[in-house]
């Protein structure tokens, strides 16, 4: 039975409009909730709940409107008291579960904080400038103003774990035998082997993890086993120029592209046959749009493609090597009469012409 259906059934019961079968369902539910409750409460907690329930019963009775015309008085029977107390029981149990959950969450967070204070060292950036530090394993961290980092004096376990409050940039020392984990707010964890990434924890409780080099795994639930390899099914696996944002309002992890993507390797500014090529060239002469976008995809490690195959047959001429990615895309779109759209961690080129390409 759904919650809404049960609510309607209880209202009928309180009004004395239930059939015998419906009344039996309510009685069975009450017996189950009272005598077989899974809530593990102390005597003090149970006494507090009972007091709240009877207070609710007393309040409900006082709130009953007085009759304006003479009516036949009915004695307050055990069934009447049960009906009132059953309604109070529902409200009391719901309130108790919520309160206990919140209380337990506060306790768990306090225990984690106490553990960090007791066994971990901490550094607080109380200045208005960035603060750089290095951990025992060689990991370098840049703390933004207001950031707090809890870390052990030495990493002795199977993993390297720290706790971050605020924003920081990590350049993690590569150690395949020991994953590096950064615990954040809202139960988020960022896990890597050795890489560099940026973490931004905003005042609105949104969290952003952006990858500069390597791979980063971001997940919410702690994994029980220690894996020797990154498992993309356990969370969101990010590569260079990708980011994930945790939106506290929607409780979702949203993938995207960093604000200023960097080339995976150096780009050759101008083609010069007399000098060795140090990287890919982005100087195009009447090249197909499909080939231009594929070159950009290879350079930045980001999927960039046209909405339709036919659109990829347009031509582009120009040197893109001196521009950043989004400036390059704007240049391409103006030349080919297209527009681009960021769709998650991909970029889609769409047509702006009214006719055929």
C-alpha positions, 0 to 999 in steps of 0.5 A: 500500500502506498503512503498516500493510500494509507493516509486516506485509510487512516483518515477514514478510520479516525472518522469512523468510516472504515469497513471491517476489513479496512479497520483490520488493516489499520489494527495490524499496522499499529501492532506491527509499528508498536511491537515490532519496530526496528528503531533501536531506542534507549529508554530515555528516547522512548520516554521522550517519544511517548511524552511527545505523542501524548502531548500531540493527543492532548493538543488534538483533543483541545483543538476539536471545534465545539459543536454549535448545536446539541449533539449526542455525546459518545463515550471516549472508548479505548478505540477512540483513544487508539484512533487519536493515538495512532495518528499521533504515533505516525507523526511521532515516528516520522519525526523521530526517524528524521531527528535520529537520522540528523542526530546520527549524521551530526555524531558521525561528522563529529567523530570524523572531525575528532579523528582528524583533530586527534590523529591528523595534522592540519593546516589552515590558510587564514591569509588572503593569499594562496598557501603552498605545502608539501605532504610526506609522500611528495604531494604538493598542495596549493590552498586557497584562502580559508581552506583547511587540510587535515592530513597524517604526518606519514601515510602508513596504510594502504591508501593516502587519505586527507580531508579538505574543507574549502578549495585547493589545487593538488599535484599528487605524487604518483604511487600505484600501490597507494591511491590518494583520496581527498574527502570532501563535504556531502560524502564526496571522495576524489581518488587518484593514483598520481595527477593534478586537479582542482577542487572548489567547494563553494559557499552554496555547498556546490563542489567542483572537481576539475582535472588538469592532468591524469585521471580522477575518480569522483564518487559519493559512497565509500567503497568497501574494498581497496582496488588496485585500478580505477573503476569507472563504474564506482563513480565518475571517471574524469580525464584531462580538461573534464570536470564534475560538479556536485549540485547540492540542490538536486543531489546530482553529479554533473559532468562538464568541460573545464573553463579553460581547456589546455592542449594535451601536448604542445601545438606548433604555431606555424608549419616550418619544414626546416624545423622538427615538428614539436606537436600537432599543427592547427593551421588549416587550408580548405580543410573539411570541418570534420577533419578540423574538429577531429584535430581539436578533439585529439589536441584537447582530449574532448569529443568535438563533433558535428550534429550531422555528417553532412555538416562535417563536409563544410570547409575551413581555412585559418590558423587556430594555433594562437587561440584557446579552445573556445576562441578557436570554436568561435572562429570556426563557427563564424567562418562555417556559419555554425554554432557550438553547444556544450553537452556534458563533456562533449561539444556539438557543432550545429548548423545556423543556415536555413538551407542545406550545407 
